[in-house]
Amino acid sequence: MTRQRELIYRIVTAAPEHRTAEEIYDLAREEIPSLARGTVYRNLGLLVQAGQIRKLEMDGAPARYDRDPLTHPHLICQRCGRVEDLTMPEALLAPLAEDLGEPITGYELKLYHICPACRG
């Protein structure tokens, strides 16, 4: 793994936030000032392709990157855009798979709300 890719991976996996590519770029430039924006985007793509991180497509907003590459739902604030991980109990997926008559191999579930900070 290149020094740049290792840094980008470390930034994505170091915090629970789901950062945008621009946020990752800004943080990476603190350590490697000469780092090009294209290098960050390319390496994020390679990390997603390798299954090391997950890309979350957002409606009307920049994509975010998740340190957890496994399938799981997200809770998204409609005002500030904060993204939180949720857990999906297997007890909810099993009946769906049974109704379909085949295993569920993955899903994208985004639940929207107004977070407590935005409500207050």
N, C-alpha and C positions, 0 to 999 in steps of 0.2 A: 504494500500500500504506500502510495506516495506521501510525502510530508503534508502536502495540501489536503489530500483526501482524508488522511488521518485527523488533521485539525478540524475539518468540516464534520467528520463523523463524531468527533469529541464534542463539538459545539451542539450538535443535534441531540446527542445522548446524555449530555451533562445536566440538563435541566428538564423539568416536567412540561415546560411551555412548548407549544407547537409553533415554532418560529417560521417566518417566511424566508424565502431565499435572500431577500434584501437584508433582513435582520441577521441572517447567518453570515452574509458577505461583510456587513459592518463589523461584526464581532471577529471574524477571521482576519480582517485587515488590521486589527489591533496587534495581532501577532506577526502577520506577514503583510506589511504595508504595500508591497508591490503586487499583491494578489489581484488578478483580473476577475471581473464579475463573471465572465464566460467560464472561467475555471471553476468557480463555485457552482454555477448552474450545471455544467457538464458532470462534475463529481457528484452532485446531488442525484443526478439521473443515474449514474453508475451505481451508487449506493442503493437506490431504489431497485434498480434492475437486479442487483445481487441479493436482494431480500434482506438487507441489513437495516434499512429504515423504511418508512412508509410515507407516501405522498398523499396528502388530503386535498382533493379538489374542493374549492369553496365557491359557492354561488356569489357572483359579483364581487369577489375579493381575491387577492393573491393566494395561491396554493400554500399550504403549510406542511411542515415535515414533522413526522412523529417518530420518536425513538423506538416505539414498540411496533415492529413490523407485522405482528400477528393481527388477525381480523378481530376488531372490537368496535363498539359504537362510540360516538362522540356527542357531547352536549355543547352546543354553540350559543353564545349570547348574541342576540340579534342587534344589540346596540353597540357593544364594544368589540365584538368579534372573538372574545376569549373562547378557547377550545379546551374542553376537559375530556379526559378518558372516562368511559363508563365500562362496566362489566356486563356481559350478556349471560345470564344463567342458562346453562345447557338445557334446563327444563323448558325454556321457551323455544329453543331451536328444534328439539326432538319432535314435537307434534307437527311442526312445519315440514320437516323432512318426511315424516310418516304420511302426511297428507299428499305430498308430492310423489311419494313412492320412490324417491331417490335421495341420496345424501346431499346435504348442502355443503358446498366446498368453500364458500366465502360469501361475504355480504358487505354492503356499505350502508350504515345506519347513522344518520345525523338527526339528533333531536334538538329543537330550537327552544330557547327560553330567554328571559331577561334575568341576568345574573343579579345576586344580592347587591353588589356594588353599584350597578346601574339603577336598581330599584330605589336605593337609599339616597 
